[in-house]
Amino acid sequence: MRMNTTISSFAEYLQNIPEESKPKLLELMAIIKEAVPQAEEGISYGIPTYKYLGGLVAVGATKKHVAFYVMSNSVLNHFENQLMGMDYTTGTIRFRFDAVLPKNLIQEIVKIRVEDNEYIDSQRKTKKK
């Protein structure tokens, strides 16, 4: 899917993606929201983004897969062994529609991203003092 910067909500994004990607994307979004219910939902760079003390993770959909944007190279490096055999690159994991989503792994990644953002936020606050 081409970046669409006119999209302004999750609902609008879902209306503009291929039908075949919706079930898997909704499942991925539910896993993320369960892991971090306090996250705000927004659109950034034309895709659904979860924000907690800054950008946390994002998701996207194409005709062939859904993408989980971790927004951190070092976090994915931490999970390298668990990612073996999966389709991933720097900062992104792609899931085909027939794949079972690794709920525990996704939630662990989200929780580490929360910890990262909390640490960065605490460092910002310390510098301001």
Summary of the structure (lengths in Angstrom):
residues: 129
radius of gyration: 14.8
end to end distance: 44.0
largest distance: 50.9
contacts: 358
relative contact order: 0.16
helix: 43%
strand: 23%
